Amino acid sequence: MDVLVVGAGPAGMALAAACGQTGMTVGLVDPNPDRPWVATYGTWSPELPDHLPASVVAARADGRAIALTEHRLGWEYAVLDVDRLRAHLADQFTGVTTYRGRAVGSPEHGAVALADGSTLRAAVVVDAAGRWRPLSAAPSRSVPAEQTAYGLILDEQTVTPLAKPGEALFMDWRADHGEAGWPTFVYVVPLGHGKVLVEETSLARRPGLALSTLRRRLYARLAHHGITPPNDARTEKVSFPVDQQRHSGRDVLGFGAAAPLVHPASGFSVAASLRLAPQVAVALAEHLPGHPERALAAAQETVWPAAAKVIHRVRRIGLEALLRMPGAEVPGFFERFFLLPDADRWAYLTARDDVGGTVSAMASLFRESNWRMRRHLILPALMPPLLTNDEAAD
């Protein structure tokens, strides 16, 4: 076959579908390719590619955030209907064969070893298996920085003290949970059909903040606002790394969260994957089946142009600044960030290859910061990554 994609999540299915649409023969392998997607995927509406049908969006809302004061974000927030998105991508499968199996490595160029001892082969192999990255080189022994969250799905009328119907609360850093220690915020977004996700979130910590802490804080925050969740409320638990290096598998293309396309300041990656999938497919198709090495190189350049590599590094430095920042100063940092011009905030939160826009955003933030905050922003660029935040009280 021409292309073998490992991982049947949103990124893997999007790329498999896009490759099939170009006429290539495609394989998609996953331990449970028919499993439903249960995570909540949100993004800014302008980030969604034009080729997606409107039906894959479950809800749209005006976005706002609270750091020290309240801010309107100026962009519409969209929450995806994961069942419809999955069905839409599956409907696009042309020339795609699905295999059930767990990838455990790539022993040689164009080969994927499965846990049952069998091997699948293709001209180009893609690792789109999320945080697990089974085709990457040996994982780092360092403790990952993780975003963790604990959420409840509630009726929208129940949560009006936090967010009105049709509104998304992107971040609320107020410590209404009543605890000192590592800073967390509440995230409130509509899911459609009168339901809302309310999630206590630790943006990034090394290691991730315990879900038990987040659960305790969420219930305390809800009680502060007079909200009593029902005992049978459905829960959502989130934990994923935000500081992974670029995929290092030999002769393998990393895609989606495995690339990683995860933005360390927001955790978003799905919209970027959906936008890039057709571009990567075109890059592969231009060189297959005759020149697999050129196809892989072209696809890697599409995912990681020079500007995207620079921005990935810059964002990693920004992440280290947050990890080293005293918890009491984090809301103040975001207060300055939300006061930046729309163009600067948009560039930092979304643009993977706009070096000028990213530099402009960071320069604006530096200008608006006091000397203490400037020190927090500069020093991480001169220091090795923080080993752990465990010395901080939770």
Residue pairs with C-beta under 8 A, 6 or more apart in sequence:
1 25
1 26
1 27
1 97
1 121
1 122
1 123
2 19
2 24
2 25
2 26
2 122
2 123
2 124
2 284
2 288
2 289
3 16
3 19
3 24
3 25
3 26
3 27
3 122
3 123
3 124
3 125
3 126
3 284
3 288
4 26
4 27
4 28
4 29
4 112
4 120
4 121
4 122
4 124
4 125
4 126
5 12
5 15
5 16
5 19
5 26
5 27
5 28
5 29
5 126
5 128
5 255
6 12
6 29
6 30
6 103
6 112
6 125
6 126
6 127
6 128
6 129
6 134
6 135
7 29
7 30
7 127
7 128
7 129
7 130
7 256
7 258
8 16
8 28
8 29
8 30
8 32
8 33
8 35
8 98
9 37
9 128
9 129
9 130
9 256
9 257
10 37
10 41
10 82
10 85
10 86
10 89
10 256
10 270
10 273
10 274
11 128
11 130
11 255
11 256
11 257
11 258
11 261
11 269
11 270
11 273
11 277
12 28
12 30
12 126
12 128
12 129
12 255
12 256
13 28
13 86
13 89
13 90
14 89
14 273
14 274
14 277
15 126
15 128
15 255
15 256
15 273
15 277
15 280
15 281
16 26
16 28
16 89
16 93
16 96
17 89
17 90
17 92
17 93
17 94
17 96
17 277
18 92
18 277
18 278
18 280
18 281
19 26
19 96
19 280
19 281
19 284
19 285
20 26
20 92
20 93
20 94
20 95
20 96
21 92
21 94
21 278
21 281
22 281
22 282
22 284
22 285
23 95
23 285
24 95
24 281
24 284
24 285
24 288
24 289
25 95
25 97
26 95
26 96
26 97
27 96
27 97
27 98
27 99
27 120
27 122
28 96
28 97
28 98
28 99
29 98
29 99
29 100
29 101
29 103
29 112
29 114
29 120
30 98
30 99
30 100
30 101
30 129
31 100
31 101
31 102
32 100
33 98
33 99
33 100
36 82
36 83
36 86
37 82
37 83
37 85
37 86
38 82
38 236
39 82
39 236
39 238
40 79
40 82
40 151
40 189
40 191
40 197
40 236
41 79
41 80
41 82
41 85
41 270
42 77
42 78
42 79
42 80
42 168
42 189
42 268
43 77
43 78
43 80
43 268
43 270
43 271
44 63
44 75
44 76
44 77
44 78
44 271
44 349
44 350
45 57
45 60
45 75
45 76
45 77
45 78
46 75
46 76
46 350
47 268
47 271
47 272
47 275
47 350
48 57
48 78
48 271
48 274
49 271
49 274
49 275
49 278
51 278
52 85
52 88
52 274
53 88
55 81
55 84
55 88
56 80
56 81
56 84
56 85
56 88
57 78
57 79
57 80
57 81
58 79
58 80
58 81
58 84
58 190
58 191
58 192
58 193
59 78
59 79
59 189
59 190
59 191
59 192
60 76
60 77
60 78
60 79
61 76
61 77
61 79
61 166
61 167
61 168
61 189
61 190
62 72
62 73
62 76
62 77
62 166
62 167
62 168
63 72
63 73
63 74
63 75
63 76
63 77
63 168
63 170
64 70
64 71
64 72
64 73
64 167
64 168
64 169
64 170
65 71
65 73
65 169
65 170
65 171
65 172
65 334
65 338
66 169
66 171
66 172
66 173
66 174
67 171
67 173
67 331
67 332
67 333
67 334
67 335
67 337
67 338
68 173
68 331
68 332
68 335
69 335
71 338
71 339
73 170
73 338
73 345
74 342
75 346
77 168
77 170
77 189
79 168
79 189
79 190
79 191
79 192
79 197
80 270
81 192
99 120
101 114
101 115
101 116
101 118
101 120
102 114
102 115
102 116
102 134
103 112
103 113
103 114
103 115
103 127
103 129
103 134
103 135
104 113
104 114
104 115
104 134
105 112
105 113
105 134
105 135
106 112
106 113
106 125
106 135
106 249
106 250
106 251
106 252
107 113
107 119
109 250
109 251
109 292
110 121
110 122
110 123
110 124
110 125
110 251
110 292
111 119
111 120
111 121
111 125
112 119
112 120
112 121
112 122
112 125
112 135
113 119
114 120
123 288
123 289
123 292
123 295
124 253
124 284
124 288
124 292
124 295
124 296
124 299
125 135
125 251
125 252
125 253
126 252
126 253
126 254
126 255
126 299
127 133
127 134
127 135
127 136
127 247
127 249
127 252
127 253
127 254
127 255
127 258
128 254
128 255
128 256
128 258
129 135
129 258
130 240
130 256
130 257
130 258
131 240
131 241
131 244
131 257
131 258
132 258
133 139
133 244
133 247
133 249
133 254
133 258
135 249
135 252
135 254
136 247
136 248
136 249
136 252
136 254
136 258
137 248
137 249
137 250
140 245
142 385
142 387
143 206
143 207
143 387
143 388
144 206
144 207
144 208
144 241
144 243
144 244
145 204
145 205
145 206
145 207
145 208
145 241
145 242
145 243
145 264
145 319
145 323
146 202
146 204
146 205
146 206
146 207
146 208
146 239
146 240
146 241
146 242
147 201
147 202
147 203
147 204
147 208
147 238
147 239
147 240
147 242
147 267
148 201
148 202
148 205
148 208
148 209
148 210
148 211
148 214
148 238
148 239
149 187
149 199
149 200
149 201
149 202
149 214
149 236
149 237
149 238
149 239
150 199
150 200
150 211
150 214
150 215
150 218
150 235
150 236
150 237
150 238
151 187
151 197
151 198
151 199
151 200
151 218
151 235
151 236
151 237
151 238
152 197
152 198
152 199
152 218
152 222
152 229
152 233
152 234
152 235
152 236
153 191
153 195
153 196
153 197
153 198
153 233
153 234
153 235
153 236
154 195
154 196
154 198
154 227
154 229
154 230
154 233
155 194
155 195
155 196
156 165
156 190
156 194
156 195
156 196
157 165
157 194
158 196
158 227
158 229
159 188
159 196
159 198
159 227
161 225
161 226
161 227
162 169
162 172
162 186
162 188
162 198
162 225
162 227
163 169
163 188
163 196
165 190
166 190
167 188
167 190
168 188
168 189
168 190
169 186
169 187
169 188
169 189
170 187
171 185
171 186
171 187
171 334
172 185
172 186
172 187
172 188
173 183
173 185
173 330
173 331
173 334
174 331
175 183
176 186
176 220
176 221
176 224
176 225
177 184
177 200
177 216
177 217
177 218
177 220
177 221
177 224
178 220
178 224
179 216
179 217
179 220
180 393
181 327
181 392
181 393
181 394
182 202
182 205
182 209
182 213
182 327
182 389
182 392
182 393
182 394
183 202
183 327
183 328
183 330
183 331
184 200
184 201
184 202
184 203
184 209
184 214
184 217
185 200
185 201
185 203
186 198
186 199
186 200
186 201
186 218
186 221
187 197
187 198
187 199
187 200
187 201
188 196
188 197
188 198
188 199
189 196
189 197
190 196
191 197
197 236
198 218
198 222
199 218
199 236
199 238
200 214
200 215
200 217
200 218
200 221
201 214
201 238
202 208
202 209
202 214
203 265
203 267
203 322
204 242
204 243
204 264
204 319
204 322
204 323
205 323
205 389
206 243
206 323
206 386
206 387
206 388
206 389
207 388
207 389
207 390
208 239
209 394
210 394
211 237
211 239
213 394
219 229
222 228
222 229
240 257
240 262
240 267
241 260
241 262
242 262
242 264
242 267
242 319
243 264
243 316
243 319
243 385
244 260
244 262
246 254
246 259
246 260
246 304
246 309
246 312
247 253
247 254
247 258
247 259
247 260
251 296
253 280
253 296
253 299
253 300
253 303
254 260
254 303
255 261
255 273
255 276
255 277
255 280
255 303
256 269
256 273
257 269
257 273
259 303
259 304
260 269
261 269
261 272
261 273
261 276
261 303
261 352
262 268
262 269
263 269
263 272
263 315
263 349
263 350
264 315
264 316
264 318
264 319
265 315
265 318
265 319
265 322
265 348
265 349
266 349
272 352
276 302
276 303
279 302
280 299
280 302
280 303
283 295
283 298
283 299
283 301
283 302
284 295
284 298
284 299
286 295
286 298
287 294
287 295
287 298
288 295
304 312
305 353
307 352
307 353
307 354
307 355
308 352
308 353
310 355
311 351
311 352
311 353
311 354
311 355
311 358
312 352
314 358
314 362
317 380
317 381
318 362
320 380
320 383
320 385
320 386
321 376
321 377
321 379
321 380
322 330
322 333
323 380
323 386
323 389
324 376
324 379
324 380
324 383
324 386
325 333
325 376
327 392
329 372
329 373
329 376
332 373
333 373
333 376
336 365
336 368
336 369
336 373
337 345
337 365
338 345
339 368
340 361
340 364
340 365
340 368
341 364
343 357
343 360
344 357
344 360
344 361
344 364
344 365
345 361
346 357
347 354
347 357
347 358
347 360
347 361
348 357
348 358
348 361
348 362
351 357
351 358
362 377
365 377
366 374
366 377
369 377
